[in-house]
Amino acid sequence: ALQLQAHERVREATRDRAVALIRERYADFGPTFAHQKLTEEHDLTLSVETLRAWMIAADVWVPRVQRARRSYQPRERRACRGELIQIDGSDHPWFEDRGPRCTLLVYIDDATSELLELCFADVESTFDYFHATRRYLERHGKPMAFYSDRHSIFHVQARDRAQGGSGRSQFGRALHDLNIDSLCAYSPQAKGRVERVNATLQDRLVKELRLRGLSSPAEAEPFLPVFLADHNRRFAIPARVAHDAHRPLHPSEDLTHIFTLQESRLITAQLTVNYKRGLYLLADTVENRRLRRTSALVSEAADGTVMIRGNGRVLPYRLHPRDQAVLVPGVVVAHEHLDGAFAWIAAQQRERDAARLANPKITLRAKQRIRTAAGALVIRSLPGSGPS
């Protein structure tokens, strides 16, 4: 009994000293970090869990589960309809077990909570947002800004912007071409309007689709305008300012061209353009020869159609018939196709050299070797050069 009492007194003395040290020097430390300091700096012998219990009992540390969660203050709505349109994709079994799981793209006005566009898609993709946004613009006009999350469709990471890109995603570039701003939220709470309407849609729209026996996006599309009108009649509110901030589309704004994937590519000395593992051969004309070693704008539509523009005009091309075969190492290439094969090889090697030269860690001597080798490659890739 005496031993037990002595042990308790030592334990109480250790507790009192530990709590006093924490109050004095480590008031904002968590139990693990405080334990490290007490054992290393003050030679106290105890376990982390014991210290955690002492800190909780002494009210010097609050467990994470007991802490008050952060409060998100409501943001005031925008004043006008069309100033800010919140957009989001909601992946959900919209047709329950009757049809495929898919995503609903949702466009809601910040000022009025008016649903302005709904569109079913297999997944959230750039082309799906192109399609839904084009439909939105043709129905309502151009808003001042779209407000989204930081999905890669809308937001380019800093490390990608640092590699010499435009800093805009394909969707952001299309909006910029239309003079529409694109804003991204830091958290789901920041775009709470569209998050809350998603929850409403997952309840009401699912049941409406069930009542009507609609089992696929194609069947449901004609019903969406009816649902939109009913939803807005029940839940939309008047804007603080009656002005509608939507602007009409300009006749020069070609939505078919704007809503494509667009990238800049080099027109080589051989009048070829390399894009997505395809070799595009331009016609050998006087006008096209003036475009050698200049940039061309390559645009790709949702159906895979590729268009090449240079110096403000569309450049006719033909896709090299053996360009896919060249991709396979050791492929057999007929002699009449060797020029095209080496043009493709030269374009690939130049792209790899350019990527290596862009590496900030490479030495100046290594860069000079790459440039020298690239110059020799250009000479070897000229038609008729090299051993026969």
C-alpha positions as CSV (number, residue, x, y, z in Angstrom):
1,A,0.0,0.0,0.0
2,L,2.8,2.4,0.9
3,Q,4.5,1.6,-2.5
4,L,1.2,2.3,-4.3
5,Q,0.8,5.6,-2.5
6,A,4.4,6.6,-3.3
7,H,3.8,5.7,-7.0
8,E,0.6,7.8,-7.1
9,R,2.4,10.8,-5.5
10,V,5.2,10.5,-8.2
11,R,2.6,10.3,-10.9
12,E,0.7,13.3,-9.6
13,A,4.0,15.3,-9.3
14,T,4.9,14.3,-12.9
15,R,1.4,15.4,-14.1
16,D,1.5,18.7,-12.3
17,R,5.0,19.5,-13.7
18,A,4.0,18.4,-17.2
19,V,0.8,20.5,-17.2
20,A,2.7,23.5,-15.7
21,L,5.4,23.3,-18.4
22,I,2.8,23.1,-21.1
23,R,0.9,26.1,-19.8
24,E,4.1,28.1,-19.5
25,R,6.0,27.1,-22.7
26,Y,3.9,24.8,-25.0
27,A,0.4,26.1,-24.7
28,D,-0.4,25.8,-28.5
29,F,1.4,22.4,-28.9
30,G,-0.5,19.2,-29.6
31,P,0.0,16.1,-27.4
32,T,2.6,14.5,-29.8
33,F,4.8,17.5,-30.2
34,A,4.4,18.5,-26.5
35,H,5.5,14.9,-25.5
36,Q,8.5,15.2,-27.7
37,K,9.6,18.4,-26.0
38,L,8.9,17.2,-22.5
39,T,10.9,14.0,-22.9
40,E,13.8,15.6,-24.8
41,E,14.1,18.9,-23.0
42,H,12.8,18.1,-19.5
43,D,13.5,14.4,-19.0
44,L,9.9,13.5,-18.2
45,T,9.1,9.8,-18.7
46,L,5.5,9.2,-19.8
47,S,3.5,8.1,-22.9
48,V,1.9,10.2,-25.5
49,E,-1.6,8.9,-24.6
50,T,-1.1,9.6,-20.9
51,L,-0.1,13.2,-21.7
52,R,-3.0,13.5,-24.1
53,A,-5.4,12.6,-21.2
54,W,-3.7,15.0,-18.8
55,M,-3.9,17.9,-21.4
56,I,-7.6,17.2,-22.0
57,A,-8.4,17.0,-18.3
58,A,-6.5,20.3,-17.7
59,D,-8.4,22.0,-20.6
60,V,-5.1,22.9,-22.4
61,W,-6.0,20.9,-25.5
62,V,-9.3,20.1,-27.2
63,P,-9.6,16.9,-29.3
64,R,-10.3,17.5,-32.9
65,V,-13.7,15.9,-32.8
66,Q,-14.8,18.3,-30.1
67,R,-13.7,21.5,-31.8
68,A,-16.2,23.8,-33.3
69,R,-16.3,23.6,-37.0
70,R,-15.5,26.6,-39.1
71,S,-18.5,28.8,-39.9
72,Y,-19.0,29.9,-43.5
73,Q,-20.7,33.3,-43.6
74,P,-23.2,33.6,-46.4
75,R,-22.0,35.7,-49.3
76,E,-24.4,38.4,-50.7
77,R,-25.9,37.5,-54.0
78,R,-24.8,39.4,-57.1
79,A,-27.1,42.3,-58.0
80,C,-28.1,41.4,-61.6
81,R,-29.2,38.4,-63.4
82,G,-26.4,37.2,-65.7
83,E,-23.6,38.7,-63.7
84,L,-22.4,35.4,-62.2
85,I,-23.4,31.9,-63.3
86,Q,-22.4,29.0,-61.1
87,I,-21.7,25.8,-62.9
88,D,-21.0,22.2,-61.7
89,G,-21.3,18.6,-62.7
90,S,-23.3,16.2,-60.5
91,D,-22.5,12.5,-60.9
92,H,-25.5,10.6,-59.7
93,P,-27.8,7.6,-60.6
94,W,-30.3,9.9,-62.1
95,F,-32.3,7.1,-63.6
96,E,-31.9,4.8,-60.6
97,D,-31.7,1.2,-61.8
98,R,-33.6,1.9,-65.0
99,G,-30.7,3.4,-66.9
100,P,-27.0,4.3,-66.9
101,R,-25.3,6.4,-64.2
102,C,-24.4,9.8,-65.7
103,T,-23.5,13.4,-64.9
104,L,-25.9,16.4,-65.0
105,L,-24.2,19.7,-65.9
106,V,-26.0,22.4,-63.9
107,Y,-26.0,26.2,-64.6
108,I,-27.6,28.4,-62.0
109,D,-27.8,32.2,-61.8
110,D,-26.2,33.6,-58.6
111,A,-28.5,36.6,-58.3
112,T,-31.9,34.8,-58.7
113,S,-31.2,31.1,-58.1
114,E,-32.8,30.6,-61.5
115,L,-31.8,27.3,-63.2
116,L,-30.7,28.4,-66.7
117,E,-29.3,25.1,-68.2
118,L,-29.4,21.4,-67.5
119,C,-27.5,18.9,-69.7
120,F,-26.9,15.2,-69.3
121,A,-23.4,13.9,-70.1
122,D,-21.6,10.6,-69.6
123,V,-18.8,12.3,-67.6
124,E,-17.5,15.8,-67.0
125,S,-15.4,16.6,-70.0
126,T,-14.3,19.6,-71.9
127,F,-16.5,18.8,-75.0
128,D,-19.5,18.2,-72.8
129,Y,-19.1,21.6,-71.2
130,F,-18.5,23.1,-74.7
131,H,-21.9,21.6,-75.8
132,A,-23.8,22.7,-72.7
133,T,-22.3,26.2,-72.7
134,R,-23.0,26.7,-76.4
135,R,-26.6,25.8,-75.7
136,Y,-26.7,28.2,-72.8
137,L,-25.2,31.1,-74.8
138,E,-27.7,30.6,-77.7
139,R,-30.6,30.7,-75.3
140,H,-29.6,33.4,-72.9
141,G,-26.6,35.3,-74.3
142,K,-23.2,35.9,-72.7
143,P,-23.0,36.3,-68.9
144,M,-20.3,38.4,-67.3
145,A,-18.6,35.3,-65.6
146,F,-18.9,31.6,-64.9
147,Y,-18.1,30.4,-61.4
148,S,-16.8,26.8,-61.1
149,D,-14.7,24.5,-58.9
150,R,-11.0,23.8,-59.6
151,H,-11.6,20.8,-61.9
152,S,-8.8,20.6,-64.6
153,I,-11.5,21.5,-67.2
154,F,-11.6,25.0,-65.7
155,H,-8.3,25.4,-63.8
156,V,-4.7,25.0,-64.9
157,Q,-2.3,24.0,-62.0
158,A,0.6,26.4,-61.3
159,R,3.2,23.8,-62.4
160,D,1.5,23.5,-65.8
161,R,1.3,27.3,-66.2
162,A,5.0,27.5,-65.4
163,Q,5.9,25.4,-68.5
164,G,5.2,28.3,-70.9
165,G,1.6,27.7,-71.5
166,S,-1.2,30.3,-71.7
167,G,-2.3,29.6,-68.1
168,R,-5.8,28.9,-69.4
169,S,-7.6,25.6,-69.9
170,Q,-9.3,24.9,-73.2
171,F,-12.6,25.9,-71.6
172,G,-11.0,29.1,-70.2
173,R,-9.6,29.9,-73.6
174,A,-13.0,29.6,-75.2
175,L,-14.6,31.9,-72.7
176,H,-11.7,34.4,-73.1
177,D,-12.4,34.4,-76.9
178,L,-16.0,35.2,-76.1
179,N,-15.0,38.0,-73.6
180,I,-16.5,36.0,-70.7
181,D,-14.6,35.7,-67.4
182,S,-13.9,32.4,-65.7
183,L,-13.6,32.2,-61.9
184,C,-12.8,29.2,-59.7
185,A,-13.9,28.7,-56.1
186,Y,-11.4,27.6,-53.4
187,S,-14.0,25.4,-51.7
188,P,-17.4,23.8,-52.3
189,Q,-18.9,26.2,-49.7
190,A,-17.9,29.2,-51.9
191,K,-20.2,28.0,-54.6
192,G,-22.9,26.9,-52.2
193,R,-25.8,28.0,-54.6
194,V,-25.1,25.3,-57.1
195,E,-24.1,22.7,-54.5
196,R,-27.5,23.1,-52.8
197,V,-29.4,23.0,-56.0
198,N,-27.6,19.7,-56.8
199,A,-29.0,18.2,-53.7
200,T,-32.5,19.4,-54.6
201,L,-32.2,18.0,-58.1
202,Q,-31.0,14.6,-56.8
203,D,-34.2,14.5,-54.9
204,R,-36.9,16.1,-57.1
205,L,-35.5,15.4,-60.6
206,V,-34.9,11.8,-59.9
207,K,-38.5,11.3,-58.7
208,E,-39.9,13.3,-61.7
209,L,-38.0,11.1,-64.1
210,R,-39.3,8.0,-62.3
211,L,-42.9,9.1,-62.5
212,R,-42.6,9.7,-66.2
213,G,-40.8,6.4,-66.8
214,L,-37.8,8.1,-68.4
215,S,-34.8,5.8,-68.4
216,S,-32.0,7.5,-70.4
217,P,-30.5,10.9,-71.1
218,A,-32.0,10.9,-74.6
219,E,-35.5,10.3,-73.3
220,A,-35.1,12.9,-70.5
221,E,-33.7,15.8,-72.6
222,P,-37.2,16.9,-73.9
223,F,-38.5,17.0,-70.3
224,L,-35.7,19.2,-68.9
225,P,-37.1,22.5,-70.2
226,V,-40.4,21.6,-68.5
227,F,-38.7,20.8,-65.3
228,L,-36.6,24.0,-65.5
229,A,-39.7,26.2,-65.9
230,D,-41.5,24.5,-63.0
231,H,-38.4,24.7,-60.7
232,N,-37.8,28.4,-61.5
233,R,-41.5,29.3,-60.9
234,R,-41.3,27.7,-57.4
235,F,-37.8,28.6,-56.2
236,A,-36.3,31.6,-58.2
237,I,-36.4,35.0,-56.6
238,P,-36.2,38.5,-58.2
239,A,-32.8,40.1,-58.6
240,R,-32.0,43.2,-56.5
241,V,-31.4,45.1,-59.7
242,A,-33.8,44.5,-62.7
243,H,-31.0,44.9,-65.3
244,D,-30.1,41.7,-67.2
245,A,-26.3,41.5,-67.6
246,H,-26.4,39.0,-70.4
247,R,-24.9,40.3,-73.7
248,P,-25.8,39.2,-77.2
249,L,-23.4,37.1,-79.2
250,H,-21.5,39.0,-81.9
251,P,-22.0,37.8,-85.5
252,S,-18.2,37.3,-85.7
253,E,-18.1,34.9,-82.8
254,D,-18.1,31.5,-84.5
255,L,-19.1,29.1,-81.7
256,T,-18.4,26.1,-83.9
257,H,-14.8,27.2,-84.1
258,I,-14.4,28.6,-80.6
259,F,-15.7,25.5,-78.9
260,T,-12.9,23.2,-80.2
261,L,-9.7,22.0,-78.7
262,Q,-7.0,24.4,-80.0
263,E,-3.2,24.1,-79.9
264,S,-0.3,25.9,-81.6
265,R,1.9,23.7,-83.8
266,L,5.0,24.4,-85.9
267,I,4.9,24.1,-89.6
268,T,8.1,22.4,-90.5
269,A,10.4,23.0,-93.4
270,Q,8.9,20.0,-95.1
271,L,5.4,21.6,-94.8
272,T,4.2,19.0,-92.2
273,V,2.4,19.6,-88.9
274,N,2.6,17.0,-86.1
275,Y,-0.5,16.8,-83.9
276,K,-1.6,14.0,-81.5
277,R,0.6,11.3,-83.1
278,G,-0.6,12.2,-86.6
279,L,1.5,13.7,-89.4
280,Y,-0.5,16.2,-91.5
281,L,1.0,17.1,-94.9
282,L,0.3,20.6,-96.3
283,A,0.1,21.2,-100.1
284,D,3.5,22.3,-101.5
285,T,2.4,25.7,-102.8
286,V,4.1,29.1,-103.0
287,E,1.7,30.5,-100.3
288,N,2.3,27.6,-98.0
289,R,6.1,27.8,-98.4
290,R,6.0,31.2,-96.9
291,L,4.6,29.6,-93.7
292,R,7.5,27.3,-93.2
293,R,8.9,27.5,-89.6
294,T,5.9,29.5,-88.4
295,S,3.1,28.6,-86.1
296,A,-0.2,27.1,-87.1
297,L,-3.4,26.8,-85.1
298,V,-4.7,23.3,-85.0
299,S,-8.3,22.9,-83.8
300,E,-10.1,19.6,-83.1
301,A,-13.9,19.3,-83.0
302,A,-15.9,16.8,-80.8
303,D,-16.2,14.4,-83.8
304,G,-12.4,14.3,-84.3
305,T,-12.4,16.7,-87.3
306,V,-9.1,18.5,-87.4
307,M,-8.6,22.0,-89.0
308,I,-5.3,23.8,-89.5
309,R,-5.1,27.6,-89.8
310,G,-2.0,29.6,-90.7
311,N,-1.7,33.3,-91.4
312,G,-5.5,33.7,-91.0
313,R,-6.5,31.1,-93.6
314,V,-7.5,27.5,-93.5
315,L,-4.8,25.2,-94.8
316,P,-5.9,22.1,-96.7
317,Y,-3.9,19.0,-95.7
318,R,-3.8,15.2,-96.1
319,L,-3.0,12.8,-93.3
320,H,0.0,10.7,-94.0
321,P,-1.3,7.2,-94.8
322,R,1.5,5.4,-93.0
323,D,2.0,7.8,-90.0
324,Q,0.4,5.4,-87.6
325,A,2.7,2.5,-88.7
326,V,5.8,4.6,-88.1
327,L,4.9,4.8,-84.4
328,V,5.7,1.1,-83.9
329,P,9.5,0.4,-83.4
330,G,10.9,-1.9,-86.0
331,V,7.9,-1.5,-88.4
332,V,8.4,-2.5,-92.0
333,V,8.2,0.6,-94.2
334,A,8.1,0.5,-98.0
335,H,10.8,2.6,-99.7
336,E,8.3,4.9,-101.4
337,H,7.2,6.0,-97.9
338,L,10.6,6.6,-96.4
339,D,10.5,10.4,-96.9
340,G,7.3,10.6,-94.9
341,A,8.6,8.3,-92.2
342,F,11.7,10.3,-91.7
343,A,9.7,13.6,-91.7
344,W,7.6,12.2,-88.9
345,I,10.7,10.9,-87.0
346,A,12.4,14.3,-87.4
347,A,9.4,16.1,-86.0
348,Q,9.2,13.7,-83.1
349,Q,12.9,14.1,-82.2
350,R,12.7,17.9,-82.5
351,E,9.8,17.9,-80.0
352,R,11.8,15.7,-77.6
353,D,14.8,18.0,-78.0
354,A,12.7,21.1,-77.3
355,A,11.3,19.5,-74.1
356,R,14.8,18.6,-72.9
357,L,16.1,22.2,-73.6
358,A,13.2,23.6,-71.5
359,N,14.4,21.6,-68.5
360,P,15.9,24.2,-66.1
361,K,18.2,21.6,-64.6
362,I,20.1,20.8,-67.7
363,T,23.6,22.3,-68.1
364,L,24.7,24.8,-70.8
365,R,27.1,22.2,-72.2
366,A,24.4,19.6,-72.5
367,K,22.1,22.2,-74.2
368,Q,24.8,23.0,-76.7
369,R,25.2,19.3,-77.6
370,I,21.4,19.0,-78.1
371,R,21.3,22.1,-80.4
372,T,24.3,20.8,-82.4
373,A,22.6,17.4,-82.8
374,A,19.3,19.1,-83.7
375,G,21.0,21.1,-86.5
376,A,22.5,17.9,-87.9
377,L,19.1,16.3,-87.7
378,V,17.5,19.0,-89.8
379,I,20.1,18.5,-92.5
380,R,19.7,14.7,-92.5
381,S,15.9,15.0,-92.7
382,L,15.9,17.1,-95.9
383,P,14.6,15.2,-98.9
384,G,17.3,13.3,-100.7
385,S,19.9,13.8,-98.0
386,G,21.9,10.9,-96.4
387,P,23.0,7.7,-97.9
388,S,20.9,6.1,-100.7
